Amino acid sequence: MEGWNMLVNRWGKPLVLERDGLRVTITSAEEGVNWLAHEPGQANQAWKHAWQTCRAVHEGRLPAEEARSAVLLAAANSRH
């Protein structure tokens, strides 16, 4: 699995999300997709944008930091 890390686009600064006493640290677009897959509210526009942005980063079409911003926005819009 030596080449596996090459697929991960790490962010310069991890994203730390806290909700209901839980803390989640997300460090890449790939981790962002995993977090999004388990979030409620997948129909809202911020979630859809974050999903598409994380996929684009993973595919090499956007820089990694674009996904960080999109996931942060989705997290802010998913508060309940």
KAMOUR-V8099 format. One record per backbone hydrogen bond with DSSP energy under -0.5 kcal/mol. NH is the residue of the N-H (numbers start at 1). CO is the residue of the C=O. If there is no record, write none. Layout:
BEGIN
nh=NH co=CO
nh=NH co=CO
END
This chain:
BEGIN
nh=4 co=1
nh=5 co=2
nh=6 co=3
nh=7 co=4
nh=8 co=5
nh=10 co=8
nh=11 co=27
nh=15 co=26
nh=16 co=14
nh=17 co=15
nh=17 co=24
nh=19 co=22
nh=22 co=19
nh=24 co=17
nh=26 co=15
nh=26 co=24
nh=29 co=9
nh=32 co=28
nh=33 co=29
nh=34 co=30
nh=35 co=31
nh=36 co=32
nh=37 co=33
nh=38 co=34
nh=38 co=35
nh=39 co=36
nh=44 co=41
nh=48 co=44
nh=49 co=45
nh=50 co=46
nh=51 co=47
nh=52 co=48
nh=53 co=49
nh=54 co=50
nh=55 co=51
nh=56 co=52
nh=57 co=53
nh=58 co=54
nh=59 co=55
nh=60 co=57
nh=61 co=56
nh=62 co=56
nh=66 co=63
nh=67 co=63
nh=67 co=64
nh=68 co=64
nh=69 co=65
nh=70 co=66
nh=71 co=67
nh=72 co=68
nh=73 co=69
nh=74 co=70
nh=75 co=71
nh=76 co=72
nh=77 co=73
nh=78 co=74
nh=78 co=75
nh=79 co=76
END
